[in-house]
Amino acid sequence: MMVPRCKPPGETSAARHEARYYREGGWKALRLDIRKNGKLETELYNLAEDPGETRNRAAEHPDIVARLEGLMREARTPSEPFPFPELDAE
């Protein structure tokens, strides 16, 4: 399930970082500081067990990471008002 904010679904911005996330069931895939470092590394959190998002479980569940990354790509629609070349190039 996508959780929209003021920008397109799953994308947020703040003075300190830009992030993209996707939630499905108890899992949340998260990419932080995309514009700052250009990396598209995905973090994965089990919100049922870790609601404070303190333990990145991506290395333990690469299958879930791959599925949620695919869903993030499908959910992204490039647009002029919300340009995000780092993601649109994926």
C-alpha positions, 0 to 999 in steps of 0.5 A: 500500500502506498502512503502518499504525502504532499508529493507523488506517492511514496516521495517526500522531501525535507531540508535535510534529505529526500526519501522514497518509501513503499509500504506493503503489509508490515514491511517498509522499503526506504531510500534516503538522501537520494539527491544528496549521494545519488545512491539508490540503496534500499533499507527494509524495516519490519514495522510490526517488530520494529516500529521505530525503524532501528534495524535495517533488515535488507540484507536478511530479506533480499527477496522482499527488497527486490519485490518492493523496489519493483513496486516502487519503480512501477509506482513512479510516474516521471513528471515535470512538476516533480522531477526526480532524474535519479529515479526516472533513470532507473 
